[in-house]
Amino acid sequence: MHDDFVTSIAHLPHHSRQLSAGELVFERDDPVTSCFVIRTGEVHLLRRQMDGGRVVLQRAREGAVLAEASLNTPLYHCSAVAIRPTTLAVFSRRQIQELIARDPKVSNALNRHLTAELRNTRMRMEILSLKKVGERLDAWLVWHDNILPDKGDRSRLASEIGVSTEALYRELARRRQQVQHHS
């Protein structure tokens, strides 16, 4: 899922970083020196709460830019942890900032990228505000052209709509029964 911003920075010098599940990419208040693109795996941006709980701010998967809002801040405002084995492309923040400053096409690509992220975040928030599993699934389906992911990716769907995998499967089974009943 490479967008044009990722494509526009791909020629910059970068290196790969391998992470194990549970390994930190960065911690809150670390200085921002790099920009990361997920090559394989998954990384979550987390904010820890006073009670020890965690809020997931981003679920970055293959092709995603991790914590791109940090390109313009001196310190990270959250932590990032690999959820499963992950490979990152690590770019220099300074080099990306310089490229954005001198190339309007890259600046526009970043703007389009951030706009799409904002739109997706608003949709996720709306989905999570819905009370029933069926309502959340319906909203997700509208956003994804009424196409369910393959069975192997349905636990990811459950996570995206904020329900347990079991609750999602119960809802899908209920819908199959309704279709069979009406046939």
Buried (B, 14 or more C-beta within 10 A) or exposed (E): EEBBBBEBBEEBEBEEBEBEEEBEBBEBEBEBEBBBBBBEBBBBBBEEEEEEEEEEBBBBBBEBBBBBBBBEEEEBBBBBBBBEEBBBBBBBBEBBEEBBEEEEEBBBBBEEBBEEBEEEEEBBEEBEEBEEBBBBBBBBBEBEEEEBEEEEEBBEBBBBBBBEEEBBBBBBEEEEEEEEEEE
